[in-house]
Amino acid sequence: MKTNRNPKPLCSPMANWQESGGTVLGQKFSDRELAKLLSRTIDVLPSQLRLPAQRALKGDSSLIDENWVNAVRPFFLSEARKMLNEREKKTRG
């Protein structure tokens, strides 16, 4: 993977959640829930995708590019769906 020394801001629904009011899959997520979602997503990523995410959490986003975002999106959305299902089960009783 090519290192990008000056990464551009990512223009994707996943990367811009904050601008859309903290929503994922049309559902509002608190900051705590978003942190949990990101943590869970990183935990299930294959190692070649996990390393750039871990480095980005430490402030080095040079390995994050649009290809990485596209590769991670299905994992992120899958974990978001799981969390929404868990939330729904809790509210049902």
N, C-alpha and C positions, 0 to 999 in steps of 0.2 A: 504494500500500500504506500502510495506517495505521501510524503509529509508535506502538509500545507502550513507554511510559517505564518501566513496571515489569513486565517480562515474567515470566510464571509459569513454573515448571519444566515442561518438556515431559514428558508421560506417554506415551511411545511406545517400542516396542521398540528403535527406532534410537537414541533419545536416552538410553536407560538401559542401554546396553551394559555399563557399569562395574558396575552393580548385579547384573547377571546373570553376572558372572565373566569379562567380556571375550570374550563369544561373539557371533558374527554368523552367521546361518543355521545355528545349532547347532554351529559350529566355533570352537575357541579361537583367538584372535588375540593376538599379543604387542602390547605398547605400540607397538613400532616398526612392526609390520604395520598396526595401527589408524591410526597417523599417516600411513603411506603410503596406506592406503585413503581417508582423509579428503582427502589431497592430490590423489589421482587423481580422486576424486569431484568436488571443486571444479573441477578442470581441465576436466571434461566438461560442467559445468553451463552452461545458457544464461545469458547475461549478466544477465538480470533476477533470476536465482537466485544467481548467483555473487557479486554485490556484498554481499548480506547475510551470506554465509558468510565472505567476506574481512574484513568489518567485525567479525564475531563473533570471528574469530581474534585481532583486535587489542583485544578486550575489550568491544566494543559489540554486544550481542545484541538491541538494541531492534527490529531489523527481522525477527527470528526469531519466528515464531508457528507455531501448529499447521498452518495452511495451507501455510506454507513447508516444514515438515517433510513433509507429505503430498506436496508437489510434488517434493521432493528424494529421497524414499524409493526410487523406481524406479532412479534414477541410482546411489544408494548400493549398493543390492542388486545391480545389474548389475556394478558394479566389484568388489564382494565375490565374486561368482561367478567373475569373471575371475581374481581373485587365488587363489581356491581351486583353479581349474583349473590355474593356473601351478604352484601348490604340489604338486598331484598329479602333474603331468608331471615335476617335479624328483625326486620320491620314486621314480617308476617308473624313472628312469634316463636 
